[in-house]
Amino acid sequence: MAESPARRLRLGMVGGGTGSLIGDSHRIATRLDERYELVAGALDIDPERGKRFAATLGIAPDRAYDDYRQMIEREQARPDGCDLVTVATPNNTHFEIAHALVQGGFNVLCEKPLTTRVEDAFALAKAVRDRDVVFAVMYGYTGYPLVREARAMVAAGELGAVRVVQTEFLHGFMAGPSGQSGAQGGVWRLDPSIQGRSFALADVGTHALFLASFIIGQQVAEVAADLHRFVPGRELDDNAHVLMRFDGGAKGMLWASGVAAGVTHGHRIRVFGERGGLEWHQSRPNELIYLPQNGRPQVIERDAPGLSAASRFRSRISAGHPGGYFEAWANVYSDVADAIAARIAGKPADPLALQFPTVGDGARGVKFVDAALASAQQGGGWVDARV
Ligand code: NAD
């Protein structure tokens, strides 16, 4: 018998342990709309540290596991096993953990980049199709209501055909020799055996790419890239410039950097169509700049009258009150909750909730990185990035 979709969904978590960079963001986001209850976890590469931390989060001792394998086995055996498992571990572990979860029939929300190898990303996407589970990737910036408004404006033709997109994600935390972030996650990001074959492009460039694709409704088809390591001794790119041709005819440029000295979180996008442009900065997420050709420039406010259903659907609080990062992440989690709850109830999900990034979006990001690396190795020629 289908359970009530009104109950809180049972959440498990792999990774995101004590002191992790991103674990708290996930937990806070899952609590915001009261859709989830954290009930299980294999939170840490050190099982004992993970169990101590689990206790502080209210996870029962018998559901604080040694590792993800034990978690899968025991949660599968329970009548009240996890409805969703978040994977918030370093990149090189995503495939192994997420694939095992999917094979075990669990719905998954996985961190980006989806995997470190294209073949793994495709295998994961196939497993998700075969097992028919819900799978989301945490490109959390697409949870901002005004990013959804930008997408709705483009889809409604308000800019005309999109011609140009400029997307960037910059910071300067790796501008120095050993990185200056001080965060635990800063260290492994420069180690190819954990991070994968790219640093800047995979770590932040995949966010910039997905933001562009999400807003303009086109997928990247070809790339021409210049990847560089500015800091001597570094094995991976710390700066990336990528020219992009999209499948709907738009042209784009993406800049991803860890060496933009002085920048803390420079994530912005500009989109220009036949009849106007849009500009959005992650540091000012409640303002969408609209530049109509031959009209007055406008600053569109979140939840303002006349905005699309797509952005108002997850606005949560009325205009004038600033919404931010945690709310954006909560929107992704609430979309996923709606998708899972609809399945439990045996009903179709609200189409407005189906805006979360999917395993296919994650795989496209991995392919994009791979194609850009190939292009850079060939001196910057065009390389196919289609999946
Ligand atoms: P981190 O090193 O700070 O934390 C990783 C956590 O995972 C630690 O608690 C560690 O003990 C645990 N862990 C490692 N291997 C494990 C395993 N096999 N089983 C269980 N736990 C394990 O890393 P981080 O900076 O939090 O990054 C984690 C992931 O999140 C990365 O893939 C990163 O790219 C991604 N991330 C995404 C965003 C975003 O905006 N979506 C932001 C930051 C990080």
Boltz pocket constraint, residues with backbone or C-beta under 6 A from the ligand:
constraints:
  - pocket:
      binder: B
      contacts: [[A, 14], [A, 15], [A, 16], [A, 17], [A, 18], [A, 19], [A, 20], [A, 21], [A, 22], [A, 23], [A, 42], [A, 43], [A, 44], [A, 45], [A, 46], [A, 67], [A, 68], [A, 87], [A, 88], [A, 89], [A, 90], [A, 91], [A, 93], [A, 111], [A, 112], [A, 113], [A, 138], [A, 139], [A, 140], [A, 184], [A, 185], [A, 186], [A, 188], [A, 203]]
      max_distance: 6.0
